[in-house]
């Protein structure tokens, strides 16, 4: 059974930091590119960051460059999103996403974790 389980969300003040984790099971984690998406109320889901299967390449949305860092530990089947200098506009539900490196139709989603940035 495929599972992506996010954790680490919560309430944080502007300027603060959080680290999200996504634990994967039920598929060959090392064969998948991993991403974090987010969706704020009333807005479309947007891509935040992506890391390739071996962790050699990362990409970020312009809105989070220099503030967020995506990483992965293939031995632990886990992907992380370190978020710093958080802003109120980062408030959203954050979703973990897996896409097979070669078979792009093989996609998995997590249930999401809520991040709220507010004073």
ROLUMLUM-713624 format. One line per 4 residues: number of its first residue (from 0); their letters; for each residue x, y, z of C-alpha. Coordinates in Angstrom, 1 decimal. Layout:
BEGIN
NUM = A = X/Y/Z | ...
! end
This chain:
BEGIN
0 = XXXX = 0.0/0.0/0.0 | 1.5/3.3/-1.1 | 1.7/5.9/1.6 | 3.1/9.4/1.8
4 = XXXX = 2.7/10.8/5.3 | 3.6/14.4/5.9 | 4.4/15.9/9.3 | 5.9/19.0/10.9
8 = XXXX = 3.3/21.6/10.1 | 1.9/24.0/12.6 | 1.6/27.6/13.7 | 4.6/29.8/13.4
12 = XXXX = 5.3/33.5/13.7 | 6.5/35.5/10.7 | 10.2/35.1/10.3 | 10.2/31.7/11.9
16 = XXXX = 11.1/28.3/10.7 | 9.6/24.9/10.2 | 10.8/21.6/8.8 | 8.3/19.4/7.1
20 = XXXX = 8.9/15.7/6.6 | 7.3/13.2/4.3 | 7.7/9.5/5.0 | 7.2/7.2/2.0
24 = XXXX = 6.3/3.6/1.9 | 4.9/1.0/-0.5 | 6.9/2.0/-3.6 | 10.5/2.3/-4.7
28 = XXXX = 11.4/5.6/-3.2 | 14.7/5.9/-4.9 | 13.1/5.8/-8.4 | 10.9/8.8/-7.8
32 = XXXX = 11.4/12.5/-8.0 | 9.9/14.1/-5.0 | 8.1/17.5/-4.7 | 6.3/19.7/-2.2
36 = XXXX = 3.2/21.5/-3.4 | 1.0/23.9/-1.4 | -2.5/25.1/-1.6 | -3.9/28.1/0.2
40 = XXXX = -7.7/28.7/0.6 | -9.3/29.8/-2.6 | -6.1/29.3/-4.6 | -4.8/26.7/-6.9
44 = XXXX = -2.3/24.1/-5.8 | 1.2/25.3/-6.7 | 4.6/23.6/-7.0 | 7.0/24.7/-4.2
48 = XXXX = 10.1/22.6/-4.7 | 11.3/19.5/-6.5 | 14.3/17.1/-5.9 | 15.4/14.4/-8.3
52 = XXXX = 15.5/10.8/-7.4 | 19.2/10.8/-6.5 | 19.0/14.2/-4.9 | 21.4/15.7/-7.4
56 = XXXX = 19.1/18.5/-8.7 | 16.6/20.8/-6.9 | 14.2/23.4/-8.2 | 12.2/26.0/-6.4
60 = XXXX = 9.3/28.4/-7.0 | 10.5/32.0/-7.3 | 8.5/32.8/-4.2 | 10.5/30.5/-1.9
64 = XXXX = 14.0/30.7/-3.4 | 16.6/31.4/-0.8 | 14.2/30.6/2.0 | 13.2/27.0/1.5
68 = XXXX = 15.4/24.0/1.1 | 14.2/20.6/-0.2 | 16.3/17.5/0.7 | 15.9/13.7/0.8
72 = XXXX = 17.3/10.7/2.6 | 16.8/7.7/0.4 | 18.0/5.4/3.2 | 15.1/6.6/5.3
76 = XXXX = 12.6/7.0/2.5 | 11.9/10.5/3.5 | 11.9/13.9/1.9 | 12.1/17.2/3.8
80 = XXXX = 11.3/20.8/3.3 | 13.2/23.2/5.5 | 11.3/26.5/5.6 | 12.9/29.7/6.9
84 = XXXX = 12.0/33.4/7.0 | 8.4/32.4/6.8 | 5.8/34.9/5.7 | 2.0/35.1/6.1
88 = XXXX = 1.7/34.3/2.4 | 3.3/30.9/3.0 | 0.2/29.9/4.9 | -1.2/26.8/3.1
92 = XXXX = -1.6/23.1/3.2 | 1.6/21.5/2.1 | 1.5/18.3/0.1 | 4.1/15.7/-0.6
96 = XXXX = 4.2/14.4/-4.2 | 6.1/11.5/-5.9 | 6.5/11.1/-9.6 | 8.4/8.2/-11.1
100 = XXXX = 11.6/9.4/-12.9 | 10.8/7.5/-16.1 | 7.1/6.6/-16.0 | 5.5/10.0/-15.4
104 = XXXX = 2.0/8.6/-15.0 | 3.1/6.9/-11.7 | 2.2/9.6/-9.2 | 1.4/9.6/-5.5
108 = XXXX = 0.1/12.3/-3.2 | 0.1/12.6/0.5 | -2.8/14.0/2.6 | -1.0/17.2/3.5
112 = XXXX = 0.1/19.1/6.5 | -1.1/22.6/7.5 | 1.3/25.5/7.9 | 0.0/28.7/9.3
116 = XXX = 2.2/31.8/9.6 | 0.7/34.4/11.8 | 1.5/36.6/14.7
! end
